[in-house]
Amino acid sequence: MLRYCLQLFPDASMTFRPLIITLAVIGIVYGAIVAIGQTDVMRLIAYTSISHFGFIILGIFVMTSQGQSGATLYMVNHGISTAALFLIAGFLVSRRGSRAIADFGGVQKVRADPGWHVPGCRPSPPCRCRVWRRSSASSWCSSAPSPATPAFAVFAASALVLSAIYILWAYQTDDDGAGQERQREAE
């Protein structure tokens, strides 16, 4: 997008900018809401990626150097950390034999690496590049003189709260074993 879409079609990029920004914000919120309801670890990671790609598109179509450099860094971070997340989830799925998040309850009790719990060491989707998310949204808000700008900024920022919800739910179910305890109580 940075190399071809904006440079080959600058007029069309500016013309469709409000539509693309609207779709990016919808993708951010939709990906986060759908990720909250996932019970499959691989689908959880995939739907968080949809939300994060919305932030990338938002940063690109801010049409500022700050937004585009933030989107570029976010793409690199997303590629590395999502690959690592799928790798770790693949290891857990192959060991457990199930992709259901509730089946991983209590991984914290058997995991050997205590450094995993150091803040910032755990490669979780909402923790990636929060600074660039904020800078692309704030750069967009300051550069787009549109009456709908504050509303879009609020919707995009709401995904940060939604991402906290789904990652805390996944952590509680996966690491603490709360999911298995709830299943035992239900039976």
GUMI-448990 format. One record per residue: x negated, y negated, z negated of N, C-alpha, C in turn. Coordinates in steps of 0.1 Angstrom, whole numbers, plus 5000, padded with zeros to 4 digits. Layout:
residues N
XYZXYZXYZ/...
//
This chain:
residues 187
499250125000500050005000499149875000/498149884992497349764991496649735004/496149835010495349825022496249805035/497249885036497949885049499249805048/500049825038501349765038501249605036/500449565027500349425024499549345035/498549415041497749345050498249355065/498849465068499449475082500749405083/501549405072502949355073503149245061/502349135061502549045050503848975050/504448945061505748875061506848975056/506849095061507849195056507649225042/506349225037506149255023506749145014/506649015019507248905011508748905012/509248945024510748945026511349055017/510749175017511349285009510849294995/510049194990509549194977510549204966/511649124966512649144956513249284955/513549334967514149474968513149574962/511849564966510849664961510649644946/510649524941510549504926511749554919/512849544925514149594919514049754918/513549814929513449954929512350004920/511249924918510149964909510749964895/511449854891512049854877513049964875/513849994885514750104884513950234882/512950254889512050374888511450384874/511050264869510350264856511350314845/512550254845513550284835514150434837/514450464850514950594853513950704849/512750694852511750794849511650814834/511650704827511550714812512750774806/513950744811515250794805515350944808/514950984820515051134824513951214816/512851144814511751214806512151244792/513051164786513451184773514251314771/515051344781515851464780515251594785/513951594788513351714794512951814783/513151944786512752044776511552124782/511252094795510152164802508952074802/507852124797506652034796506151984809/506152064819505652014832506651914838/507851924836508851824841508751694833/508451704820508151584812507051504818/505951574821504751504827505151444840/505851514848506251474862507151344861/508151344852509051234852508351114845/507451134837506651014832505850954843/505351034852504650984864505550894872/506750934874507750844881507750704875/507950704862507950584854506650504856/505550564856504250494857504050444871/504550514881504350464895505150344897/506250324889507050204890506150084885/505350104875504550004870503449964880/502950064887501950044898502549964909/503749994914504449924924504749784920/505149764907505449634902504149544902/503049604898501749534898501349494912/501549584922501149554936502049434942/503349444939504149344945504349214937/503549204927503449074920502748974929/501949024938501248934948500248844942/499648884931498548814925497348904924/496148844922494948934921494949004908/495448944897495549014884496449134885/497649124891498549234893498049344902/497349304912496849414921495549484916/494749414908493649474902494149564890/495149524883495749604873496449734879/497049714890497649834897496549934902/495449874907494449964911493850044900/493549974889493050044877494050144871/495250104872496350194867496350324876/496150314889496250424898495050524894/493850464891492750554888493050624874/493450544865493750604851494850704852/495850674860496950774861496550904868/495650894878495151014885494351104875/493551044868492651114859493451174847/494251094840494951144828496051234832/496751214843497851314846497251444850/496151444857495451574861495051644848/494551564838494151624825495351684818/496451604818497751654811498251784818/498251784831498751904837497852024835/496552004834495552104831495852154816/495952064807496152114793497552184792/498552124798499852194798499852324804/499052344815498852474822498252574813/497252524805496552624796497552664785/498352564780499352604769500452694775/500852664787501952754793501352894795/500152904800499653044803499353114790/499053044779498853114766500153154760/501153064761502453084754503353164763/503253154776504153224785505453154787/505553034783506852954784506552814787/507452744795507252604797508152514788/508952574780509852504771509052434760/509252314758508552234748508752294734/510052334731510352384718509552514715/509152584725508452714722506952684718/506452564719505152534715505052484701/506152494693506152434680505052484671/504352394665503252434656501952444662/501752384674500352394681499352334672/499752234664498852164655498252254645/498952354641498452454630497452544635/497452574648496452674653495352614662/495452484665494552414673493252394666/492052414673490752414666490152274667/490552184675489952054677490651944669/490051904658490651804650490551664656/489651644666489451514672490551474681/491451574684492651554693493551454686/493551444673494451354666493951214664/492651184668492151054667492950964676/493450854671494250764680493450724692/494050744704493450704716492750824723/492450934716491851054722492851144728/494051134724495051224730495551164743/495451244754495851184767497351194769/498051104763499551104765499950994774/501051024782501450934792501650784788/502350754777502650614775501350544770/500350614766499150544761498250494772/498450544784497550504795497750354798/496650284797496550154804497650064800/497950054787499049964783498749824786/497449784785497149644788497449614803/497249704812497549674826499049674829/499849754821501249744822501749604819/501249564807501649434802501249324812/499949334817499449224825500249224839/500549344844501349334857502649274855/503349314843504649254841504549104838/503549064830503448924826503048844838/502148904846501748834858502848814868/503748914869504848904877505848794872/506048794859506948694853506448554855/505148534855504648394856504548354871/504548454880504348414894505548414903/506648474898507848494906508848394901/509048284908510048184904511448224908/511948324901513348374904514148374892/515448344894516348344882516448484875/516248594883516348724878515048774871/514048694871512748734866512748784851/513348704842513448754828514148884826/515248904834516049024833515149144837/514449134848513549234853512449264843/511949164837510849174827511349254815/512549224811513149294799513349444802/513949474814514149614818512749684819/511749624825510449684826509849704812/509949614803509449624790510149724782/511449754785512249854778511649994780/511050014791510450144794509250174784/508650064778507650094768508250154756/509450104752510150164741510650304744/511150324756511550454760510450554761/509250504765508150604765507650634751/507850544742507550584728508450684723/509750674727510750774723510350914728/510050924741509851064746508551114742/507451034740506251094735506251134720/507051054712507151094698508051224697/509051234705509851354705509051474709/508251454720507451574725506351604714/505751504708504751534697505451604686/506651564681507251624670507651764673/508151794685508551924689507352014692/506251964699505152044703504152064691/503751964685502651974675503052014661/504151944657504551964643505452094641/506052144652506852264650508252234646/508652114647510052074643511052134652/510752164664511652224674512052364670/511052444666511252584662512052584649/511752494640512452484627513952454629/514252364639515652334642516352454648/515552524657516152644663516552754653/515652774643515952874632517152824624/517252694621518352654613519652674621/519652654634520852664642521352814643/520352904642520753044643521253094630/
//
